[in-house]
Amino acid sequence: MNQEDLFKKLIAHSKEYGFIFPSSEIYDGLGAVYDYGQNGVELKNNIKKYWWESMVLLNENVVGIDSAIFMHPTIWKASGHVDAFNDPLIDNKDSKKRYRADALIEEELAKIEGKIEKEVEKARGRFGASFDEKIFRETNPRVLENQQKWDALHNRFAAALNNSDLGELKQIIEDNEIVCPISGTRNWTEVRQFNLMFSTEMGSTADSSLKIYLRPETAQGIFVNYLNVQKSGRMKIPFGIAQIGKAFRNEIVARQFIFRMREFEQMEMQFFVRPGTELDWFEKWKETRIKWHKALGFGDSNYRFHVHEKLAHYANAAVDIEFKFPFGFKEVEGIHSRTDFDLSQHQKYSGKKIQYFDPELNESYVPYVVETSIGVDRMFLQVLSASYCEEEIDGGDGGKDTRVVLRLPAPLAPVKLAVMPLIKKDGLPEKARGIIDELKFEFNCQYDEKDSIGKRYRRQDAIGTPFCVTVDHQTMEDDTVTIRYRDTMDQERVAIDQVKSIIAGQVNLKRLFEKLM
Ligand code: ATP
C-alpha cells in the first residue's frame, strides 16, 4: 500500500472506530481542530500516563504541576512570544493558497533527499548482500550531485532563517523554481511575518478589559512557578517540573490531520540545572527520550534526530526527534537547552528575584534549563500510524479475507479485554458478565454479544484489543474459556482464574518502563 493511501485509510479508520472526529462536524468542521472519541480518549490517556509516569515516577527529582491556560500577558512579552513567535508566510496569487515559506523550502529539501534515497535503494537491490552503502554514497555521481545540491540549499536556507531575512527566503523559493502545489504557478507574494498566538479579552467592561493570550506552549507556566515548586518542595538542583496541558497556535497551514492543529496538547518537562552543566544534561535527556520512543517497539530505524537549522532565540542547543510518518520523517518531540533565558526574563519583567542558592558552591544563580517537549497528538499519530496493519487471512471457507488490525502496544490499547458469549442464551451472557465484573477493576473490559464470533474478533482487532475471551458451553461445565491473542490470532483454552494474570503481565506499563532502565 502506498503511503498516501495508508494515511487516508488511517484518517477514515480513526473516525469509523471512534478514535478521532473532526470538531463541530455537523457544522462542517473547524479548521485543524479535532475531537477524540470513545477509543481515542482512552488511547490518548494511556499515552499521557506512559509519559507522566516515566517522568514523575521513574525520576525522584522530577515533579508535576498543572498550571492555568490564562496567564498574565506580560509573561508573553517576557518570553519573547509577543515579538518573535512568528512564522514566515507566503501566498500564491493564483490559487490564493497560503503557505509557510520555510515549509515550502523544507519540502524541496525532502524531495532532493528522496532522490538520493531512491538511488541508494536501487543500488541495494542491484548489488544484494555485497552492497556497501557508505562507499556508494561517497562515490556515486548522481548521489554526489544531489548531495551537493542539498547542502547548498540547506546552507542558504539556514542562513536566511538565522538572519530572519524574509527577502532571501522569497529569493530561495524563486531560484529553486518552487511552485504552488495547487495552481502549479510561481506567482508568489512577498514573505511576511505572522504571529501565531491567539488573543482574547478578560474582564467585563471595555475600559478594564485586559488583552490576554491563549498559551502557545505550556513551558511558561512551569517557569513562572519555578520558585513556588522549588521552595514548597524543597527541591535541589538538578530537578525537573513536568506538565501536560493544552496549547494553542494559529497555524498558517494546518494540514496532515492531527499532525498540525490549532488546539493541541503538550507534555513538557523543564529540567533546572547548574550553569555550565546544561549541555551534558541535554545529551542525557536526548538519550532518555529516544529510548522512551523506541521502547514502544515501532522499529528503531523509524526514528532519527534532526538538528535545528535555526536556534530559537532562547536556545544554545536544540534537536528534534523525528518519526517516519506516512508523509515522511517529521518532528514529534523537541529537546532544547534553553539556557537561563526564560527565568532571567521573568526576573527582569516581574522584578522578583528568581534564583537558586547552591549550597555546594555557596553561591546563588539563575538556573539553566533543558526542556523536553512532545505533542500528545503527534505522539498519538505516531502510535496509530505505526500500529495500523492490513493483513490477508484465511476467510474460513477456503477463500481469503482481509483483517485490519491495530497492533498497539498492549499497555496503550484502549480496551484490554473483550469478553464474548458464544451465543446469547443458556446462561452464557451472565457468565461472561461475571468475568467482566471480576476484572473491570483491573483494566478496561468490553462486553460484546452481537454478530458472529468472527465479526466480533474483527471489531476488536480494529481497535487494537490485545485479548478476547469467549465463553461457551464448556465454560458452564468446567470454568474454562478460550483466550484469543490479537497479533497471532492463536487461541488457547485456559481456566477463568488464569485470565487475569495472563493479561495483567502484558498490559501493565511496567513492561515498557523496564526497557527504560
Ligand atoms: P513545528 O516546527 O512542526 O511547527 P515546533 O518546532 O514549532 O513544531 P515546538 O514549539 O518545539 O514545535 O513544540 C513542541 C512539540 O509540540 C512539537 O514537537 C510537537 O510535537 C508539538 N506541536 C507543536 N505545534 C503543534 C501543532 N500545531 N499541532 C500539534 N502538535 C504541535
Residues whose N, C-alpha, C, O or C-beta is under 5 A from the ligand:
A	BS01	ATP	R249 E251 I258 F259 R260 M261 F264 E331 V332 E333 G334 S373 I374 G375 D377 R378
